[in-house]
Amino acid sequence: MSEILHAAAVAPAALGACCLAADRARVRPPEVAASVLMLVAMLDAAVFGVVAPVGWTALLLIAALALAVWRRPRQRRTPRQPALMTAHTTLGMVVMAALQLGMGSHTAGHAHGPALAPVLVVCVVGYVGLSLAAGQRMPALLDRVQIGAMTASVVLMAVAAA
């Protein structure tokens, strides 16, 4: 059942990536790259298993940090991207990284150290709350669809990891 849920989580992630790529009003290559990276990580974890979950976790965390640095507010220029959208995408990569790690320890059959389940629940619940707030503040339909798709993908992955 968890494999089906994990594979189903790929569909909303693909929809979110398409929404970002289709938004011609604002050019957002860093966010599109982050979305495609998350999609590839989910697809690999759900279907192929070429890269170990810890590898995807590290790559997603590095990409989240890079996106946060790239989109940091500059002093004299107003950002073209809403800070809330950048925060949502960056935190989404961190939550996906945590879920990749949680799913990796789940599939290994045993885990060393403290259980990740409580941490994952807090991360997912916090991310859903941020997504609800962000969705209400975004005026553009494509932004709201992208936020909703990413949230659905995170929730499906969390249920699959449980």
Biotite code that builds the C-alpha atoms (Angstrom):
import biotite.structure as struc

atoms = struc.array([
    struc.Atom([0.000, 0.000, 0.000], chain_id="A", res_id=1, res_name="MET", atom_name="CA", element="C"),
    struc.Atom([2.797, 2.423, 0.843], chain_id="A", res_id=2, res_name="SER", atom_name="CA", element="C"),
    struc.Atom([4.355, 1.894, -2.598], chain_id="A", res_id=3, res_name="GLU", atom_name="CA", element="C"),
    struc.Atom([1.078, 2.880, -4.241], chain_id="A", res_id=4, res_name="ILE", atom_name="CA", element="C"),
    struc.Atom([0.791, 6.009, -2.085], chain_id="A", res_id=5, res_name="LEU", atom_name="CA", element="C"),
    struc.Atom([4.386, 6.918, -2.765], chain_id="A", res_id=6, res_name="HIS", atom_name="CA", element="C"),
    struc.Atom([3.873, 6.522, -6.506], chain_id="A", res_id=7, res_name="ALA", atom_name="CA", element="C"),
    struc.Atom([0.646, 8.536, -6.262], chain_id="A", res_id=8, res_name="ALA", atom_name="CA", element="C"),
    struc.Atom([2.584, 11.366, -4.604], chain_id="A", res_id=9, res_name="ALA", atom_name="CA", element="C"),
    struc.Atom([4.518, 11.805, -7.847], chain_id="A", res_id=10, res_name="VAL", atom_name="CA", element="C"),
    struc.Atom([1.418, 13.054, -9.726], chain_id="A", res_id=11, res_name="ALA", atom_name="CA", element="C"),
    struc.Atom([0.845, 16.194, -7.624], chain_id="A", res_id=12, res_name="PRO", atom_name="CA", element="C"),
    struc.Atom([4.579, 16.897, -7.672], chain_id="A", res_id=13, res_name="ALA", atom_name="CA", element="C"),
    struc.Atom([4.508, 16.754, -11.468], chain_id="A", res_id=14, res_name="ALA", atom_name="CA", element="C"),
    struc.Atom([1.503, 19.087, -11.514], chain_id="A", res_id=15, res_name="LEU", atom_name="CA", element="C"),
    struc.Atom([3.339, 21.555, -9.269], chain_id="A", res_id=16, res_name="GLY", atom_name="CA", element="C"),
    struc.Atom([6.421, 21.475, -11.496], chain_id="A", res_id=17, res_name="ALA", atom_name="CA", element="C"),
    struc.Atom([4.236, 22.096, -14.544], chain_id="A", res_id=18, res_name="CYS", atom_name="CA", element="C"),
    struc.Atom([2.571, 25.075, -12.838], chain_id="A", res_id=19, res_name="CYS", atom_name="CA", element="C"),
    struc.Atom([5.941, 26.633, -12.125], chain_id="A", res_id=20, res_name="LEU", atom_name="CA", element="C"),
    struc.Atom([7.161, 26.051, -15.659], chain_id="A", res_id=21, res_name="ALA", atom_name="CA", element="C"),
    struc.Atom([3.919, 27.372, -17.165], chain_id="A", res_id=22, res_name="ALA", atom_name="CA", element="C"),
    struc.Atom([4.005, 30.664, -15.247], chain_id="A", res_id=23, res_name="ASP", atom_name="CA", element="C"),
    struc.Atom([5.175, 33.003, -17.981], chain_id="A", res_id=24, res_name="ARG", atom_name="CA", element="C"),
    struc.Atom([4.445, 36.113, -15.914], chain_id="A", res_id=25, res_name="ALA", atom_name="CA", element="C"),
    struc.Atom([7.548, 35.484, -13.791], chain_id="A", res_id=26, res_name="ARG", atom_name="CA", element="C"),
    struc.Atom([10.654, 33.631, -14.749], chain_id="A", res_id=27, res_name="VAL", atom_name="CA", element="C"),
    struc.Atom([11.583, 31.291, -11.883], chain_id="A", res_id=28, res_name="ARG", atom_name="CA", element="C"),
    struc.Atom([14.382, 28.960, -12.976], chain_id="A", res_id=29, res_name="PRO", atom_name="CA", element="C"),
    struc.Atom([15.630, 28.247, -9.410], chain_id="A", res_id=30, res_name="PRO", atom_name="CA", element="C"),
    struc.Atom([12.166, 27.207, -8.247], chain_id="A", res_id=31, res_name="GLU", atom_name="CA", element="C"),
    struc.Atom([11.572, 25.134, -11.387], chain_id="A", res_id=32, res_name="VAL", atom_name="CA", element="C"),
    struc.Atom([14.930, 23.397, -10.840], chain_id="A", res_id=33, res_name="ALA", atom_name="CA", element="C"),
    struc.Atom([14.005, 22.713, -7.192], chain_id="A", res_id=34, res_name="ALA", atom_name="CA", element="C"),
    struc.Atom([10.623, 21.346, -8.207], chain_id="A", res_id=35, res_name="SER", atom_name="CA", element="C"),
    struc.Atom([12.146, 19.081, -10.856], chain_id="A", res_id=36, res_name="VAL", atom_name="CA", element="C"),
    struc.Atom([14.748, 17.860, -8.349], chain_id="A", res_id=37, res_name="LEU", atom_name="CA", element="C"),
    struc.Atom([12.004, 16.942, -5.868], chain_id="A", res_id=38, res_name="MET", atom_name="CA", element="C"),
    struc.Atom([10.065, 15.204, -8.630], chain_id="A", res_id=39, res_name="LEU", atom_name="CA", element="C"),
    struc.Atom([13.084, 13.177, -9.727], chain_id="A", res_id=40, res_name="VAL", atom_name="CA", element="C"),
    struc.Atom([13.871, 12.247, -6.109], chain_id="A", res_id=41, res_name="ALA", atom_name="CA", element="C"),
    struc.Atom([10.313, 11.076, -5.525], chain_id="A", res_id=42, res_name="MET", atom_name="CA", element="C"),
    struc.Atom([10.182, 9.173, -8.792], chain_id="A", res_id=43, res_name="LEU", atom_name="CA", element="C"),
    struc.Atom([13.484, 7.453, -8.085], chain_id="A", res_id=44, res_name="ASP", atom_name="CA", element="C"),
    struc.Atom([12.455, 6.536, -4.550], chain_id="A", res_id=45, res_name="ALA", atom_name="CA", element="C"),
    struc.Atom([9.038, 5.283, -5.656], chain_id="A", res_id=46, res_name="ALA", atom_name="CA", element="C"),
    struc.Atom([9.972, 3.369, -8.798], chain_id="A", res_id=47, res_name="VAL", atom_name="CA", element="C"),
    struc.Atom([13.658, 2.973, -9.574], chain_id="A", res_id=48, res_name="PHE", atom_name="CA", element="C"),
    struc.Atom([15.674, 3.140, -6.345], chain_id="A", res_id=49, res_name="GLY", atom_name="CA", element="C"),
    struc.Atom([18.904, 4.100, -8.120], chain_id="A", res_id=50, res_name="VAL", atom_name="CA", element="C"),
    struc.Atom([20.025, 6.634, -5.497], chain_id="A", res_id=51, res_name="VAL", atom_name="CA", element="C"),
    struc.Atom([19.889, 5.752, -1.813], chain_id="A", res_id=52, res_name="ALA", atom_name="CA", element="C"),
    struc.Atom([17.383, 7.763, 0.257], chain_id="A", res_id=53, res_name="PRO", atom_name="CA", element="C"),
    struc.Atom([20.212, 9.297, 2.272], chain_id="A", res_id=54, res_name="VAL", atom_name="CA", element="C"),
    struc.Atom([21.710, 10.540, -1.003], chain_id="A", res_id=55, res_name="GLY", atom_name="CA", element="C"),
    struc.Atom([18.454, 12.212, -1.986], chain_id="A", res_id=56, res_name="TRP", atom_name="CA", element="C"),
    struc.Atom([18.166, 13.652, 1.516], chain_id="A", res_id=57, res_name="THR", atom_name="CA", element="C"),
    struc.Atom([21.590, 15.253, 1.264], chain_id="A", res_id=58, res_name="ALA", atom_name="CA", element="C"),
    struc.Atom([20.949, 16.556, -2.244], chain_id="A", res_id=59, res_name="LEU", atom_name="CA", element="C"),
    struc.Atom([17.551, 18.027, -1.315], chain_id="A", res_id=60, res_name="LEU", atom_name="CA", element="C"),
    struc.Atom([18.986, 19.747, 1.770], chain_id="A", res_id=61, res_name="LEU", atom_name="CA", element="C"),
    struc.Atom([21.848, 21.236, -0.242], chain_id="A", res_id=62, res_name="ILE", atom_name="CA", element="C"),
    struc.Atom([19.391, 22.430, -2.890], chain_id="A", res_id=63, res_name="ALA", atom_name="CA", element="C"),
    struc.Atom([17.131, 23.958, -0.221], chain_id="A", res_id=64, res_name="ALA", atom_name="CA", element="C"),
    struc.Atom([20.062, 25.892, 1.207], chain_id="A", res_id=65, res_name="LEU", atom_name="CA", element="C"),
    struc.Atom([21.141, 27.005, -2.265], chain_id="A", res_id=66, res_name="ALA", atom_name="CA", element="C"),
    struc.Atom([17.620, 28.218, -3.084], chain_id="A", res_id=67, res_name="LEU", atom_name="CA", element="C"),
    struc.Atom([17.389, 30.126, 0.201], chain_id="A", res_id=68, res_name="ALA", atom_name="CA", element="C"),
    struc.Atom([20.724, 31.828, -0.459], chain_id="A", res_id=69, res_name="VAL", atom_name="CA", element="C"),
    struc.Atom([19.867, 32.548, -4.094], chain_id="A", res_id=70, res_name="TRP", atom_name="CA", element="C"),
    struc.Atom([16.507, 34.109, -3.213], chain_id="A", res_id=71, res_name="ARG", atom_name="CA", element="C"),
    struc.Atom([17.602, 35.946, -0.066], chain_id="A", res_id=72, res_name="ARG", atom_name="CA", element="C"),
    struc.Atom([16.272, 39.500, 0.107], chain_id="A", res_id=73, res_name="PRO", atom_name="CA", element="C"),
    struc.Atom([18.748, 42.016, -1.213], chain_id="A", res_id=74, res_name="ARG", atom_name="CA", element="C"),
    struc.Atom([18.971, 45.426, 0.375], chain_id="A", res_id=75, res_name="GLN", atom_name="CA", element="C"),
    struc.Atom([18.435, 47.707, -2.583], chain_id="A", res_id=76, res_name="ARG", atom_name="CA", element="C"),
    struc.Atom([16.374, 45.594, -4.911], chain_id="A", res_id=77, res_name="ARG", atom_name="CA", element="C"),
    struc.Atom([12.868, 44.418, -4.344], chain_id="A", res_id=78, res_name="THR", atom_name="CA", element="C"),
    struc.Atom([12.601, 40.678, -4.888], chain_id="A", res_id=79, res_name="PRO", atom_name="CA", element="C"),
    struc.Atom([10.645, 39.545, -7.934], chain_id="A", res_id=80, res_name="ARG", atom_name="CA", element="C"),
    struc.Atom([9.511, 36.490, -6.014], chain_id="A", res_id=81, res_name="GLN", atom_name="CA", element="C"),
    struc.Atom([7.270, 36.656, -2.979], chain_id="A", res_id=82, res_name="PRO", atom_name="CA", element="C"),
    struc.Atom([9.248, 35.675, 0.103], chain_id="A", res_id=83, res_name="ALA", atom_name="CA", element="C"),
    struc.Atom([6.402, 33.379, 1.164], chain_id="A", res_id=84, res_name="LEU", atom_name="CA", element="C"),
    struc.Atom([6.666, 31.366, -2.057], chain_id="A", res_id=85, res_name="MET", atom_name="CA", element="C"),
    struc.Atom([10.422, 30.984, -1.614], chain_id="A", res_id=86, res_name="THR", atom_name="CA", element="C"),
    struc.Atom([9.962, 29.925, 2.005], chain_id="A", res_id=87, res_name="ALA", atom_name="CA", element="C"),
    struc.Atom([7.307, 27.401, 0.971], chain_id="A", res_id=88, res_name="HIS", atom_name="CA", element="C"),
    struc.Atom([9.485, 25.851, -1.724], chain_id="A", res_id=89, res_name="THR", atom_name="CA", element="C"),
    struc.Atom([12.568, 25.760, 0.491], chain_id="A", res_id=90, res_name="THR", atom_name="CA", element="C"),
    struc.Atom([10.746, 24.221, 3.425], chain_id="A", res_id=91, res_name="LEU", atom_name="CA", element="C"),
    struc.Atom([9.082, 21.788, 1.040], chain_id="A", res_id=92, res_name="GLY", atom_name="CA", element="C"),
    struc.Atom([12.497, 20.499, 0.030], chain_id="A", res_id=93, res_name="MET", atom_name="CA", element="C"),
    struc.Atom([13.501, 20.123, 3.669], chain_id="A", res_id=94, res_name="VAL", atom_name="CA", element="C"),
    struc.Atom([10.312, 18.183, 4.479], chain_id="A", res_id=95, res_name="VAL", atom_name="CA", element="C"),
    struc.Atom([10.763, 16.015, 1.377], chain_id="A", res_id=96, res_name="MET", atom_name="CA", element="C"),
    struc.Atom([14.346, 15.338, 2.468], chain_id="A", res_id=97, res_name="ALA", atom_name="CA", element="C"),
    struc.Atom([13.146, 14.280, 5.909], chain_id="A", res_id=98, res_name="ALA", atom_name="CA", element="C"),
    struc.Atom([10.488, 12.055, 4.362], chain_id="A", res_id=99, res_name="LEU", atom_name="CA", element="C"),
    struc.Atom([13.071, 10.487, 2.033], chain_id="A", res_id=100, res_name="GLN", atom_name="CA", element="C"),
    struc.Atom([15.220, 9.699, 5.046], chain_id="A", res_id=101, res_name="LEU", atom_name="CA", element="C"),
    struc.Atom([12.236, 8.390, 6.998], chain_id="A", res_id=102, res_name="GLY", atom_name="CA", element="C"),
    struc.Atom([11.122, 6.188, 4.146], chain_id="A", res_id=103, res_name="MET", atom_name="CA", element="C"),
    struc.Atom([14.676, 4.921, 3.692], chain_id="A", res_id=104, res_name="GLY", atom_name="CA", element="C"),
    struc.Atom([14.928, 3.787, 7.302], chain_id="A", res_id=105, res_name="SER", atom_name="CA", element="C"),
    struc.Atom([11.445, 2.272, 7.038], chain_id="A", res_id=106, res_name="HIS", atom_name="CA", element="C"),
    struc.Atom([12.366, 0.159, 4.046], chain_id="A", res_id=107, res_name="THR", atom_name="CA", element="C"),
    struc.Atom([15.611, -1.005, 5.638], chain_id="A", res_id=108, res_name="ALA", atom_name="CA", element="C"),
    struc.Atom([13.604, -3.043, 8.112], chain_id="A", res_id=109, res_name="GLY", atom_name="CA", element="C"),
    struc.Atom([15.229, -1.564, 11.179], chain_id="A", res_id=110, res_name="HIS", atom_name="CA", element="C"),
    struc.Atom([16.367, 1.828, 12.356], chain_id="A", res_id=111, res_name="ALA", atom_name="CA", element="C"),
    struc.Atom([19.203, 2.892, 14.567], chain_id="A", res_id=112, res_name="HIS", atom_name="CA", element="C"),
    struc.Atom([18.749, 5.761, 16.985], chain_id="A", res_id=113, res_name="GLY", atom_name="CA", element="C"),
    struc.Atom([15.543, 7.609, 17.802], chain_id="A", res_id=114, res_name="PRO", atom_name="CA", element="C"),
    struc.Atom([12.429, 7.028, 15.777], chain_id="A", res_id=115, res_name="ALA", atom_name="CA", element="C"),
    struc.Atom([11.803, 9.620, 13.085], chain_id="A", res_id=116, res_name="LEU", atom_name="CA", element="C"),
    struc.Atom([8.012, 9.328, 13.131], chain_id="A", res_id=117, res_name="ALA", atom_name="CA", element="C"),
    struc.Atom([7.333, 12.107, 15.687], chain_id="A", res_id=118, res_name="PRO", atom_name="CA", element="C"),
    struc.Atom([9.718, 14.470, 13.899], chain_id="A", res_id=119, res_name="VAL", atom_name="CA", element="C"),
    struc.Atom([8.130, 13.702, 10.537], chain_id="A", res_id=120, res_name="LEU", atom_name="CA", element="C"),
    struc.Atom([4.628, 14.281, 11.904], chain_id="A", res_id=121, res_name="VAL", atom_name="CA", element="C"),
    struc.Atom([5.635, 17.700, 13.273], chain_id="A", res_id=122, res_name="VAL", atom_name="CA", element="C"),
    struc.Atom([7.329, 18.614, 9.980], chain_id="A", res_id=123, res_name="CYS", atom_name="CA", element="C"),
    struc.Atom([4.351, 17.588, 7.866], chain_id="A", res_id=124, res_name="VAL", atom_name="CA", element="C"),
    struc.Atom([1.757, 19.255, 10.108], chain_id="A", res_id=125, res_name="VAL", atom_name="CA", element="C"),
    struc.Atom([3.799, 22.472, 10.159], chain_id="A", res_id=126, res_name="GLY", atom_name="CA", element="C"),
    struc.Atom([4.218, 22.375, 6.403], chain_id="A", res_id=127, res_name="TYR", atom_name="CA", element="C"),
    struc.Atom([0.493, 21.844, 5.841], chain_id="A", res_id=128, res_name="VAL", atom_name="CA", element="C"),
    struc.Atom([-0.230, 24.832, 8.104], chain_id="A", res_id=129, res_name="GLY", atom_name="CA", element="C"),
    struc.Atom([2.226, 26.998, 6.169], chain_id="A", res_id=130, res_name="LEU", atom_name="CA", element="C"),
    struc.Atom([0.699, 25.793, 2.913], chain_id="A", res_id=131, res_name="SER", atom_name="CA", element="C"),
    struc.Atom([-2.814, 26.749, 4.002], chain_id="A", res_id=132, res_name="LEU", atom_name="CA", element="C"),
    struc.Atom([-1.637, 30.219, 4.995], chain_id="A", res_id=133, res_name="ALA", atom_name="CA", element="C"),
    struc.Atom([0.388, 30.632, 1.811], chain_id="A", res_id=134, res_name="ALA", atom_name="CA", element="C"),
    struc.Atom([-2.451, 29.450, -0.401], chain_id="A", res_id=135, res_name="GLY", atom_name="CA", element="C"),
    struc.Atom([-4.763, 32.104, 1.003], chain_id="A", res_id=136, res_name="GLN", atom_name="CA", element="C"),
    struc.Atom([-2.210, 34.877, 0.446], chain_id="A", res_id=137, res_name="ARG", atom_name="CA", element="C"),
    struc.Atom([-1.213, 34.053, -3.136], chain_id="A", res_id=138, res_name="MET", atom_name="CA", element="C"),
    struc.Atom([-3.274, 35.955, -5.707], chain_id="A", res_id=139, res_name="PRO", atom_name="CA", element="C"),
    struc.Atom([-2.078, 33.982, -8.749], chain_id="A", res_id=140, res_name="ALA", atom_name="CA", element="C"),
    struc.Atom([-3.941, 30.771, -9.550], chain_id="A", res_id=141, res_name="LEU", atom_name="CA", element="C"),
    struc.Atom([-0.786, 28.964, -10.693], chain_id="A", res_id=142, res_name="LEU", atom_name="CA", element="C"),
    struc.Atom([0.881, 29.756, -7.347], chain_id="A", res_id=143, res_name="ASP", atom_name="CA", element="C"),
    struc.Atom([-2.089, 28.379, -5.421], chain_id="A", res_id=144, res_name="ARG", atom_name="CA", element="C"),
    struc.Atom([-2.186, 25.230, -7.547], chain_id="A", res_id=145, res_name="VAL", atom_name="CA", element="C"),
    struc.Atom([1.564, 24.740, -7.097], chain_id="A", res_id=146, res_name="GLN", atom_name="CA", element="C"),
    struc.Atom([1.252, 25.145, -3.318], chain_id="A", res_id=147, res_name="ILE", atom_name="CA", element="C"),
    struc.Atom([-1.692, 22.765, -3.174], chain_id="A", res_id=148, res_name="GLY", atom_name="CA", element="C"),
    struc.Atom([0.043, 20.187, -5.363], chain_id="A", res_id=149, res_name="ALA", atom_name="CA", element="C"),
    struc.Atom([3.199, 20.254, -3.291], chain_id="A", res_id=150, res_name="MET", atom_name="CA", element="C"),
    struc.Atom([1.191, 19.939, -0.092], chain_id="A", res_id=151, res_name="THR", atom_name="CA", element="C"),
    struc.Atom([-0.762, 16.987, -1.462], chain_id="A", res_id=152, res_name="ALA", atom_name="CA", element="C"),
    struc.Atom([2.484, 15.338, -2.475], chain_id="A", res_id=153, res_name="SER", atom_name="CA", element="C"),
    struc.Atom([3.988, 15.815, 0.994], chain_id="A", res_id=154, res_name="VAL", atom_name="CA", element="C"),
    struc.Atom([0.870, 14.432, 2.691], chain_id="A", res_id=155, res_name="VAL", atom_name="CA", element="C"),
    struc.Atom([0.807, 11.380, 0.411], chain_id="A", res_id=156, res_name="LEU", atom_name="CA", element="C"),
    struc.Atom([4.482, 10.714, 1.064], chain_id="A", res_id=157, res_name="MET", atom_name="CA", element="C"),
    struc.Atom([3.925, 11.097, 4.814], chain_id="A", res_id=158, res_name="ALA", atom_name="CA", element="C"),
    struc.Atom([1.075, 8.595, 4.757], chain_id="A", res_id=159, res_name="VAL", atom_name="CA", element="C"),
    struc.Atom([3.234, 6.229, 2.701], chain_id="A", res_id=160, res_name="ALA", atom_name="CA", element="C"),
    struc.Atom([6.086, 6.590, 5.207], chain_id="A", res_id=161, res_name="ALA", atom_name="CA", element="C"),
    struc.Atom([3.816, 5.731, 8.142], chain_id="A", res_id=162, res_name="ALA", atom_name="CA", element="C"),
])
